[in-house]
Every structure is written in C-alpha cells, then in structure tokens.
Amino acid sequence: MTGAEFDLLLTFLERPGRVLSRDQLLDLTRGRDGDVLEKSIDVLISRLRRKLAENGANHIFKTVRNGGYQLAAKVTYLDQHS
C-alpha cells in the first residue's frame, strides 16, 4: 500500500459512515496542492478497492452519486487500555 493509499484509508477509518466528497478527501489527505486533481481520489479508491478485495474485503467503499465516497465497512475500535 502506498503512502497516499494509507492516508486515504486512515481518513475513512477516522470518519466511519460519513460520505466524503473528493474535495474533502483531498483536503484531509494531502491538502490542496495545485498539482493534485480530484480524479486522483478516484484512482486511489480504485487501487484500494482492488488491493483490499484481494484480501477478502469486497465492497468496502460505497460510491455515493453526486456526493463522493463512504466507508461501507463497520469500524470497531479496540480499547488499548484493557
């Protein structure tokens, strides 16, 4: 997994169930760079879907028409103090 893919996945894990637009994802992962295009998020989502599906995690991201993307998997946090 590349650094950009990891940052994107972490962004979704920190905001489970929320629909995030491409603009929001760009701002939350890499900030607004003049060289970064909204379509780069689509490419990263596609790569993550493929890589995670290879490990049995199919349909982890939901595409929301005119909205963006949503993490479709349930997120459970483990209590690290136990």
Secondary structure, DSSP 8 states (H G I E B T S, - for coil): --HHHHHHHHHHHHSTT-EE-HHHHHHHHT---TT--THHHHHHHHHHHHHHHHTT-TT-EEEETTTEEEE-S------TT-
